Amino acid sequence: MISNNSIFAKYPVVTALAFSFICLLPTMILRDFTPSNELRYLSIADEAVREGHIFAFTNHGLAYADKPPLYIWIIMLCKLIAGRHSMFLLSLFSMIPAMVIVCIMDRWTRFEDPGKRAASALMLMTSVLFLGMSVFLRMDMMMVMFIVLALHSFYLMYTGEGDSRRQGVLLPVWIFMALFTKGPVGLLMPPLVIICFLLARGKIREAGRYLGWKTWGIIAGLSAIWLLGVYFDGGKSYIENLLFHQTFGRAVNSFHHSEPFWYYLVCIWYVIAPYCFAAIGALIVSVAAFFRKKQITDRELLFSTAVVATTVMLSCFSGKLSIYIAPVIPFIIYLFPVVEERIGWKKWMGPSLCVPAGILAVAGLAIAAVVCLRPAKIMELIGDYEFAVNRLTFVAGLTLAAASIIGIVVIIRRRYWVKGVFYIATGMLLTVYCASMMMPQINDFVGYGNLCRYIPQDTEIVTLRVHRPENIDVYTGRQVVDYGRDSERFISERIDGFDGTPYTLLIREKTAYDYPQVMALIKANTSVKVGDFLEVDVEIVPEEIKSTYNGGENHTEVAP
């Protein structure tokens, strides 16, 4: 039994969040920036500072209207405060919104049992996508926070629990901030959910109270200020790119990430793992209760409406990514304890939690077994990741397995979910903590920071088969000459046409083996392997590896 005077009993959610923060802290400090998005955001922020842009951004001279400016401003501010791009400082702008979301959902649900409050908070914090969003540098978590705030303000207005005048101003402000953080989903989701909820309650005529002239006037006024700044900073073409190419183009006829209509019906299962069966089961129960005209609370109906309406809306858009479904995660996760509180413990709930926990336990035991036995075939598959097969990994695997097994036993014996989920979630967080201690080695495969440490100060940087290499200017302070996937042009210009000027070559190691001339060039010069890449200081190109031409055909001669 937990004493009513204990810190856990008094501050269950704060305790859960503090534990989560401690477990994720090493990752927030030690992790490198990923090339796909994080490094690009940093490069855009640096360029904005150099060029004096506030509203209209460019990425190496090309207009970047993909995202609103709020997150870029945060990156600029963090660099101003720290004097450099700080992973920890920037990570706080993912972690703090995650904690705010948990606190809002806790306040919204108002469970009396402190154990249930802590377990619900840990469920949300350890659902797979939410856990990843808590530490990765993206604007999605901030958008989700503003969406949750907007719907919470609506709920307080609808139920009369809050100051109607105050919440009437906050609702459009939160909607605009969601738009200003990420884009159209932040603008579309709250009004859609509100309208669908009012339809479900048969009160659609009250929509003007929440989405009337005042609401849309505030949103329009704030948007006008933003677009005016964009016009003065980037001109008419930038606004057209922002409003039509990036917004309507992605929604109606996406030029990236096009997926079938049913995409989110598949990805939701792993997005909210390991609580997918419990959460989706609760959603089905809630929707079924509504259609059977059973009495359900406004809170439960709003949560289930948010999940269903948003999923349908996002499914109608052409462009789809699993991260786009992020706004439904707080509602579908917290729907389980809300439904369980209404209907009590049912037989399906135990297996819905125990089956995923069993998978985690098997995974943990398999990891521990690999570390102990080091089977040849598996070690061969692991390849360059052999550094991860160590005592720390063994402890991580054993912790995950033990916590999951204990969770399963507790759920089965007690026929209740709170303590079992507490063990499962705690095991997941401790596993992340153990694994994060290997982050300095993992960074070789995550980003370009370790690779760039070997680049000389005064050489031209040339890249071949490197993903988004232009943004390594964040590390090097200078531009690169990128040959993309055009290996033939690289050979022609940098091997056959070598003029004696030294340069630094960054190349994916697998690519080098595909071209004998490139491999010979690497062997003739000093090189360093970092993760999947090679850093080569090219100072000489032996004549015998250059191409010779005979009758217009290119023949490669490589010395044995």
C-alpha positions in Angstrom: 0.0 0.0 0.0 1.1 3.5 -0.8 1.0 6.0 2.1 -1.4 8.9 1.6 1.4 11.1 2.8 4.0 9.8 0.4 5.3 12.0 -2.4 4.0 9.6 -5.0 0.5 9.8 -3.5 0.5 13.6 -3.4 2.2 14.1 -6.8 1.8 10.9 -8.9 2.0 12.6 -12.3 5.0 14.8 -11.3 6.8 11.7 -10.0 6.0 9.8 -13.3 7.2 12.7 -15.4 10.4 13.2 -13.3 11.3 9.5 -13.7 10.6 9.7 -17.5 12.8 12.8 -17.8 15.7 11.2 -15.9 15.5 8.1 -18.1 15.5 10.1 -21.3 18.1 12.7 -20.2 21.2 10.9 -21.5 19.6 10.7 -25.0 18.7 14.4 -24.8 22.3 15.2 -24.0 24.4 12.7 -26.0 22.4 12.2 -29.2 23.6 13.7 -32.5 21.3 15.6 -34.9 19.7 13.5 -37.6 20.3 14.5 -41.2 16.8 14.1 -42.5 15.1 16.9 -40.6 17.0 18.1 -37.5 20.2 19.1 -39.3 18.2 20.8 -42.0 16.3 22.9 -39.4 19.6 24.0 -37.9 21.0 24.9 -41.3 17.9 26.9 -42.1 18.1 28.8 -38.8 21.7 29.6 -39.4 21.0 30.9 -42.9 18.1 33.0 -41.6 20.4 34.7 -39.1 23.0 35.4 -41.7 20.5 36.7 -44.3 18.3 38.5 -41.7 15.1 36.6 -42.5 12.4 36.4 -39.8 9.3 35.0 -41.6 10.5 33.7 -45.0 13.3 31.1 -44.9 15.6 29.5 -47.4 17.7 26.3 -47.3 20.9 27.0 -49.2 19.3 29.7 -51.3 16.1 27.8 -52.1 12.8 28.9 -50.6 11.7 26.7 -47.6 8.0 27.2 -47.0 7.4 23.7 -45.7 6.9 24.8 -42.1 5.7 27.9 -40.2 8.4 30.0 -38.5 7.8 29.3 -34.7 10.1 26.3 -34.5 12.9 28.0 -36.5 12.6 30.9 -34.1 13.1 28.6 -31.2 16.2 27.1 -32.8 17.6 30.7 -33.4 16.8 31.6 -29.8 18.5 28.5 -28.3 21.6 29.2 -30.3 21.6 32.8 -29.1 21.3 31.6 -25.5 23.9 28.7 -25.7 26.2 30.2 -28.3 25.9 27.0 -30.3 23.2 24.4 -31.3 22.6 22.6 -28.0 20.9 19.2 -28.4 19.8 19.3 -24.7 18.3 22.8 -24.9 16.5 22.1 -28.2 15.2 18.7 -26.8 13.5 20.6 -24.0 11.1 22.0 -26.6 10.0 18.5 -27.3 10.1 17.2 -23.7 8.3 20.1 -22.0 5.3 20.0 -24.5 5.1 16.3 -23.9 4.9 16.9 -20.1 2.4 19.7 -20.6 0.2 17.3 -22.6 0.3 14.7 -19.9 -0.6 17.3 -17.2 -3.5 18.5 -19.3 -4.8 15.0 -19.9 -4.4 14.2 -16.2 -6.3 17.3 -15.2 -9.0 16.5 -17.8 -9.6 13.0 -16.6 -9.4 13.7 -12.8 -8.8 10.1 -11.6 -9.0 9.9 -7.8 -6.6 6.9 -7.6 -3.0 8.3 -7.7 -1.8 4.9 -9.0 -4.2 5.2 -12.0 -3.0 8.8 -12.6 0.7 7.8 -12.6 0.0 4.7 -14.8 -2.0 6.7 -17.3 0.8 9.2 -17.5 3.4 6.5 -18.1 1.2 4.8 -20.7 1.3 8.0 -22.7 5.0 8.7 -22.2 6.0 5.2 -23.3 3.7 4.7 -26.3 6.2 4.3 -29.1 5.7 7.4 -31.2 5.0 9.7 -28.3 8.2 8.5 -26.6 10.2 9.2 -29.8 8.6 12.6 -30.2 9.6 13.5 -26.7 13.3 13.6 -27.6 13.5 14.1 -31.3 13.7 17.7 -32.6 10.4 18.2 -34.4 7.6 20.7 -34.1 5.0 17.9 -34.0 4.9 17.6 -30.2 4.4 21.4 -29.8 1.5 21.3 -32.3 -0.1 18.4 -30.4 0.2 20.4 -27.2 -1.6 23.4 -28.7 -4.3 21.1 -30.2 -4.9 19.5 -26.7 -5.0 22.9 -25.1 -7.6 24.0 -27.8 -9.9 21.1 -27.2 -9.5 21.4 -23.5 -10.6 25.0 -23.7 -13.6 24.0 -25.7 -14.5 21.3 -23.2 -14.3 23.8 -20.3 -16.6 26.1 -22.2 -19.0 23.3 -23.1 -19.3 22.0 -19.6 -19.2 25.4 -17.9 -16.3 24.4 -15.8 -14.1 27.3 -16.8 -14.3 31.0 -17.3 -16.2 31.1 -20.6 -14.9 34.6 -21.6 -11.3 33.6 -21.0 -11.6 30.2 -22.7 -13.4 31.9 -25.6 -10.2 33.9 -26.2 -7.8 31.1 -25.5 -9.5 28.6 -27.9 -8.7 30.6 -31.1 -5.2 31.5 -29.8 -4.4 27.8 -29.2 -5.8 26.9 -32.7 -3.6 29.6 -34.3 -0.5 28.5 -32.3 -1.1 24.9 -33.6 -1.2 26.3 -37.1 1.8 28.5 -36.5 3.8 25.6 -35.2 3.3 22.9 -37.9 0.6 23.9 -40.4 -2.9 23.1 -41.6 -3.6 20.1 -39.3 -3.4 22.4 -36.3 -6.0 24.7 -37.9 -8.3 21.9 -39.1 -8.4 19.4 -36.3 -9.9 21.3 -33.4 -12.8 22.8 -35.4 -13.5 19.4 -37.0 -13.5 17.6 -33.7 -15.7 20.3 -32.1 -18.3 20.2 -34.9 -18.4 16.3 -34.9 -18.8 16.3 -31.1 -21.7 18.8 -31.3 -23.3 16.7 -34.1 -23.0 13.6 -31.9 -24.6 15.4 -29.0 -27.3 16.9 -31.2 -26.2 20.5 -30.4 -24.8 21.6 -33.8 -26.8 24.8 -33.5 -24.4 25.8 -30.7 -21.4 25.7 -33.0 -21.4 29.5 -33.3 -20.8 29.8 -29.6 -17.4 28.1 -30.0 -16.6 28.7 -33.7 -18.2 32.1 -34.3 -17.0 35.4 -35.6 -14.9 36.0 -32.5 -13.0 32.8 -32.9 -12.4 33.1 -36.6 -11.7 36.8 -36.3 -8.9 36.2 -33.8 -7.4 33.4 -36.0 -7.7 35.6 -39.1 -6.2 38.6 -37.4 -3.2 36.6 -36.1 -2.8 34.9 -39.5 -2.9 38.3 -41.3 0.0 39.6 -39.2 2.0 36.4 -40.0 1.3 36.6 -43.7 2.1 40.3 -43.8 5.5 39.5 -42.3 5.9 36.8 -44.9 5.1 39.2 -47.7 7.6 41.8 -46.6 10.3 39.2 -45.9 9.7 36.8 -48.9 7.4 38.4 -51.3 4.4 37.2 -53.2 6.1 34.0 -54.6 6.9 32.8 -51.1 3.3 33.3 -49.9 2.1 31.3 -53.0 4.5 28.5 -52.1 3.4 28.5 -48.5 -0.4 28.6 -49.1 -0.8 26.5 -52.3 2.3 24.4 -53.0 3.0 23.3 -49.5 -0.6 23.3 -48.1 -3.1 22.3 -50.7 -0.5 20.5 -52.8 0.4 18.1 -50.0 -3.3 17.6 -49.0 -4.8 17.0 -52.4 -2.0 15.8 -54.7 1.0 15.1 -52.5 4.4 15.2 -54.1 5.8 13.3 -51.1 4.7 10.4 -48.9 1.6 9.4 -51.0 -0.1 6.4 -49.3 -3.4 4.6 -49.6 -6.5 5.7 -47.7 -6.3 2.9 -45.1 -2.6 3.8 -44.2 -3.4 5.0 -40.7 -5.6 2.0 -39.9 -2.4 0.0 -40.1 0.2 2.3 -38.6 -1.9 3.1 -35.5 -1.1 -0.3 -34.2 2.7 0.3 -33.9 2.4 4.0 -33.3 0.7 3.4 -29.9 2.5 0.1 -29.1 2.7 -1.6 -26.6 -0.8 -0.4 -25.6 -2.4 -0.7 -29.0 -4.8 -3.6 -28.2 -6.0 -2.0 -25.0 -6.4 1.5 -26.5 -8.1 0.4 -29.7 -10.3 -2.0 -27.8 -11.4 0.9 -25.6 -12.1 3.0 -28.7 -14.3 0.2 -30.1 -16.2 -0.1 -26.8 -16.7 3.7 -26.7 -17.9 4.0 -30.2 -20.2 1.0 -29.8 -21.7 2.5 -26.6 -22.5 5.7 -28.5 -24.3 4.0 -31.3 -26.2 1.7 -28.9 -27.3 5.0 -27.2 -25.7 4.1 -23.9 -24.9 6.9 -21.5 -21.3 8.0 -21.9 -19.7 11.2 -20.5 -18.9 14.2 -22.6 -15.2 13.6 -21.9 -15.3 10.1 -23.3 -17.3 11.1 -26.3 -14.9 14.0 -27.0 -11.9 11.7 -26.8 -13.3 9.1 -29.1 -14.6 11.8 -31.5 -11.1 13.3 -31.6 -9.6 9.9 -32.6 -12.1 8.9 -35.2 -12.7 12.4 -36.8 -9.0 13.2 -37.0 -8.1 9.7 -38.5 -10.7 10.1 -41.2 -9.6 13.6 -42.0 -5.9 12.6 -42.3 -6.9 9.6 -44.3 -8.5 11.8 -46.9 -5.2 13.7 -47.5 -2.9 12.3 -50.1 0.4 12.8 -48.1 0.6 10.4 -45.2 3.3 9.7 -42.6 3.0 7.9 -39.3 4.0 11.1 -37.4 1.0 12.9 -38.8 -1.3 10.8 -36.6 0.4 12.1 -33.5 -2.5 14.4 -32.4 -4.7 11.4 -31.7 -2.3 9.7 -29.4 -3.1 11.5 -26.1 -6.8 10.9 -26.7 -6.7 7.3 -27.7 -4.2 6.4 -24.8 -6.3 8.1 -22.2 -9.5 6.7 -23.6 -8.5 3.3 -22.1 -8.5 4.4 -18.4 -11.6 6.5 -19.0 -13.5 3.5 -20.5 -12.2 1.2 -17.9 -13.5 3.5 -15.2 -17.0 3.5 -16.7 -17.4 -0.2 -17.5 -15.0 -1.8 -15.0 -12.4 -4.5 -15.6 -13.3 -6.8 -18.5 -11.8 -10.1 -19.6 -10.4 -8.7 -22.9 -8.4 -6.1 -21.1 -5.9 -8.5 -19.5 -4.8 -10.2 -22.8 -4.8 -6.8 -24.6 -2.0 -5.7 -22.2 -0.3 -9.0 -21.6 0.2 -10.0 -25.2 2.3 -6.9 -26.1 4.1 -7.2 -22.8 4.9 -10.8 -23.6 6.4 -9.7 -26.9 8.6 -7.2 -25.0 9.7 -9.9 -22.6 10.7 -12.2 -25.5 12.5 -9.4 -27.2 14.4 -8.6 -23.9 15.4 -12.2 -23.4 16.5 -12.5 -27.0 18.7 -9.5 -26.6 20.2 -10.9 -23.4 20.8 -14.3 -25.0 22.6 -12.7 -28.0 25.0 -10.9 -25.7 25.7 -14.1 -23.7 25.9 -16.6 -26.6 27.1 -14.4 -29.5 25.8 -16.7 -32.2 27.9 -16.4 -35.3 25.1 -15.8 -37.8 23.5 -13.1 -35.7 26.9 -11.4 -35.1 27.4 -11.5 -38.8 24.1 -9.7 -39.4 24.9 -7.2 -36.7 28.1 -6.2 -38.5 29.2 -2.7 -37.7 26.9 -2.6 -34.7 28.9 -5.2 -32.8 29.8 -2.5 -30.2 26.2 -2.8 -28.9 26.7 -6.4 -27.8 28.0 -5.6 -24.3 27.1 -5.8 -20.7 25.0 -2.7 -20.8 22.9 -4.2 -23.6 22.6 -7.4 -21.5 21.3 -5.3 -18.5 18.9 -3.5 -20.8 17.5 -6.7 -22.3 17.2 -8.3 -18.9 15.5 -5.3 -17.4 12.9 -5.1 -20.2 12.2 -8.8 -19.9 12.0 -8.8 -16.1 9.7 -5.7 -15.9 7.4 -7.1 -18.7 7.1 -10.5 -17.0 6.4 -8.9 -13.6 3.8 -6.7 -15.3 2.1 -9.7 -16.9 2.0 -11.6 -13.6 0.6 -8.6 -11.7 -2.1 -8.0 -14.3 -3.2 -11.7 -14.3 -3.1 -12.1 -10.5 -4.8 -8.8 -9.6 -7.1 -8.7 -12.7 -6.3 -5.0 -12.9 -4.1 -2.9 -15.1 -2.5 -0.1 -13.0 0.4 -1.8 -11.4 1.1 -4.0 -14.4 1.3 -1.0 -16.7 3.5 0.7 -14.2 6.0 -2.2 -14.4 5.9 -2.4 -18.2 6.4 1.3 -18.7 9.1 1.5 -16.1 10.9 -1.3 -17.8 10.7 0.4 -21.2 12.1 3.7 -19.8 15.0 1.9 -17.9 15.8 0.1 -21.1 16.0 3.3 -23.0 18.2 4.7 -20.2 20.6 1.8 -20.5 20.7 1.9 -24.3 21.3 5.7 -24.4 24.7 5.2 -22.6 25.9 3.8 -26.0 24.8 7.0 -27.8 28.4 8.2 -28.5 28.9 5.0 -30.6 25.4 5.0 -32.0 25.9 8.6 -33.2 28.3 7.2 -35.9 25.2 5.8 -37.6 22.7 8.5 -36.6 24.2 11.8 -37.8 27.3 13.4 -39.4 28.8 15.0 -36.3 31.4 12.4 -35.6 32.2 12.1 -39.4 32.7 15.9 -39.7 35.3 15.9 -36.9 37.8 14.4 -39.2 37.3 16.9 -42.0 40.4 19.3 -42.4 39.8 23.0 -41.9 40.9 24.2 -45.3 39.9 21.6 -47.9 37.0 21.5 -50.3 34.3 19.0 -49.2 33.0 16.7 -51.9 30.2 14.2 -51.2 29.0 11.1 -53.1 25.9 9.1 -52.2 25.5 11.0 -48.9 21.9 11.8 -47.8 21.3 15.6 -47.6 24.9 16.5 -47.2 24.4 20.2 -47.8 23.3 20.7 -44.2 26.7 19.6 -42.7 27.6 23.3 -43.0 26.2 23.4 -39.4 29.3 21.5 -38.4 31.9 22.7 -40.9 30.8 26.3 -41.6 31.2 25.8 -45.4 29.3 24.5 -48.4 29.9 21.1 -50.0 30.1 20.0 -53.6 27.5 17.2 -53.8 27.5 14.7 -56.7 24.4 13.0 -55.4 24.2 9.6 -57.0 26.1 10.6 -60.1 29.2 8.4 -59.6 30.2 8.7 -63.3 30.4 12.5 -63.1 32.5 12.2 -59.9 34.9 9.9 -61.6 35.2 12.1 -64.6 35.7 15.3 -62.7 37.5 14.3 -59.5 39.6 11.3 -60.6 40.2 11.7 -64.4 40.1 15.5 -64.1 42.1 15.8 -60.9 44.1 19.1 -61.0 46.3 18.4 -57.9 44.2 20.5 -55.5 43.5 18.4 -52.3 39.9 17.8 -51.3 38.0 15.8 -48.7 35.7 13.1 -50.0 32.7 11.9 -47.9 31.2 8.7 -49.4 29.0 5.8 -48.3 31.3 2.8 -47.9 29.1 0.4 -49.9 29.2 2.8 -52.9 33.0 2.7 -52.9 33.0 -1.1 -53.5 30.8 -0.7 -56.5 33.5 1.3 -58.4 37.0 0.1 -58.8 38.4 3.5 -59.5 36.8 5.0 -56.4 38.1 2.1 -54.3 41.6 2.6 -55.7 41.4 6.3 -55.0 40.5 5.6 -51.4 43.4 3.1 -51.0 45.9 5.6 -52.4 44.9 8.2 -49.8 44.3 8.5 -46.0 40.8 7.5 -45.0 38.7 7.1 -41.8 35.6 5.0 -41.4 32.8 6.5 -39.4 29.6 4.5 -39.3 28.4 3.8 -42.8 30.7 6.4 -44.3 34.3 7.0 -45.2 36.1 10.3 -44.9 39.0 10.4 -47.5 41.7 13.1 -47.6 42.4 13.1 -51.4 45.9 14.4 -52.0 47.0 12.3 -54.9 45.3 10.5 -57.8 47.8 7.9 -59.3 47.9 8.0 -63.1 47.3 4.2 -63.3 43.7 4.5 -61.9 42.6 7.2 -64.3 40.4 6.3 -67.3 41.8 5.9 -70.8 39.8 6.5 -73.9 39.8 4.3 -76.9 37.4 4.9 -79.8 35.2 7.1 -77.5 34.6 4.3 -75.0 35.7 4.6 -71.4 37.8 1.8 -70.1 38.8 1.7 -66.4 42.3 0.4 -65.7 43.0 -0.3 -62.0 46.4 -1.4 -60.8 46.3 -4.8 -59.1 
